[in-house]
């Protein structure tokens, strides 16, 4: 149930810049699947922010830190009042799992419909 993308002709991606990924032969591919549509790979502002954060603290969101609160406040200030709660997770899988658990708790139902 776990398979490699492009199994018949697998890609060996060795670096990325902006919206492109490059294989070991230097071939350029437009990246449409790796969650980089916001700013792209190797964006200098993102790298600078990551370096500053890693110099201070490099951990996930299971521990309390003021930056989580500040970020949540800045984010929710841009959203409608009904979207005033933030849940920080580290992946799409964790986000889906949390959404399912919240829905089950709210509605009291265990049934799920999914699409393959």
C-alpha positions as CSV (number, residue, x, y, z in Angstrom):
1,X,0.0,0.0,0.0
2,X,3.1,2.3,0.0
3,X,4.4,3.0,-3.4
4,X,6.9,5.3,-5.1
5,X,5.6,8.0,-7.4
6,X,6.5,7.3,-11.0
7,X,7.4,3.7,-10.3
8,X,8.0,2.8,-14.0
9,X,10.5,5.7,-14.4
10,X,11.3,6.9,-10.9
11,X,12.7,10.4,-10.3
12,X,15.7,11.0,-8.1
13,X,15.3,14.6,-7.1
14,X,18.6,16.1,-5.7
15,X,17.7,19.8,-5.2
16,X,15.0,22.4,-5.6
17,X,14.8,26.1,-6.2
18,X,11.7,28.3,-6.4
19,X,8.9,26.3,-8.0
20,X,11.2,23.7,-9.6
21,X,12.9,20.5,-8.6
22,X,16.0,19.1,-10.3
23,X,17.0,15.4,-10.8
24,X,20.5,14.0,-10.7
25,X,20.8,14.7,-14.5
26,X,19.9,18.4,-14.1
27,X,16.4,18.0,-15.6
28,X,14.0,20.6,-14.3
29,X,10.5,19.7,-13.1
30,X,7.6,22.0,-12.0
31,X,6.7,21.0,-8.5
32,X,3.0,20.8,-8.1
33,X,2.7,18.4,-5.2
34,X,5.2,19.2,-2.4
35,X,3.4,21.9,-0.5
36,X,5.6,24.6,-1.8
37,X,3.1,26.6,-3.8
38,X,3.2,29.4,-1.2
39,X,6.7,30.6,-1.5
40,X,8.7,27.9,-3.4
41,X,11.8,25.9,-2.5
42,X,14.8,27.6,-0.9
43,X,13.0,31.0,-0.6
44,X,15.5,33.4,1.1
45,X,13.0,34.8,3.5
46,X,11.9,31.4,4.7
47,X,15.5,30.2,5.0
48,X,16.4,33.3,7.1
49,X,13.3,32.8,9.4
50,X,14.2,29.1,9.8
51,X,17.8,29.9,10.7
52,X,16.7,32.5,13.3
53,X,14.3,30.0,14.8
54,X,16.7,27.1,14.8
55,X,19.3,29.3,16.5
56,X,16.8,29.9,19.3
57,X,14.9,26.6,19.5
58,X,14.3,23.7,17.2
59,X,11.3,21.6,18.5
60,X,7.8,20.8,17.5
61,X,4.5,22.2,18.8
62,X,4.0,19.8,21.7
63,X,5.8,22.2,24.0
64,X,4.5,25.6,25.1
65,X,6.2,28.6,23.6
66,X,5.2,32.2,23.3
67,X,5.8,32.2,19.5
68,X,2.9,29.7,19.0
69,X,0.6,32.1,20.8
70,X,1.9,35.1,18.8
71,X,1.5,33.3,15.5
72,X,-2.0,32.1,16.4
73,X,-3.0,35.7,17.3
74,X,-1.6,37.1,14.1
75,X,-3.2,34.4,12.0
76,X,-6.7,34.6,13.6
77,X,-6.6,38.4,13.3
78,X,-6.8,37.9,9.5
79,X,-9.8,35.5,9.7
80,X,-13.5,35.8,10.5
81,X,-14.5,35.5,14.2
82,X,-15.8,31.9,13.6
83,X,-12.3,30.8,12.7
84,X,-10.7,31.9,16.0
85,X,-9.2,28.6,17.1
86,X,-5.8,27.2,15.9
87,X,-4.6,23.7,16.2
88,X,-1.0,23.2,15.3
89,X,0.1,19.9,13.8
90,X,3.1,18.8,11.9
91,X,1.6,17.1,8.9
92,X,-1.5,16.6,6.7
93,X,-2.0,13.2,8.3
94,X,-2.1,14.7,11.8
95,X,-4.4,17.4,10.6
96,X,-6.8,14.8,9.1
97,X,-6.6,12.6,12.2
98,X,-7.4,15.6,14.5
99,X,-10.3,16.7,12.2
100,X,-11.8,13.3,12.4
101,X,-11.4,13.1,16.2
102,X,-13.0,16.5,16.6
103,X,-15.9,15.7,14.3
104,X,-16.5,12.4,16.1
105,X,-16.5,14.2,19.5
106,X,-18.7,17.0,18.3
107,X,-21.3,14.8,16.5
108,X,-21.0,11.6,18.6
109,X,-20.9,9.5,15.5
110,X,-18.2,7.0,14.5
111,X,-19.1,6.6,10.8
112,X,-16.8,8.0,8.1
113,X,-17.2,8.3,4.3
114,X,-14.0,8.5,2.3
115,X,-13.1,8.7,-1.3
116,X,-10.2,6.7,-2.8
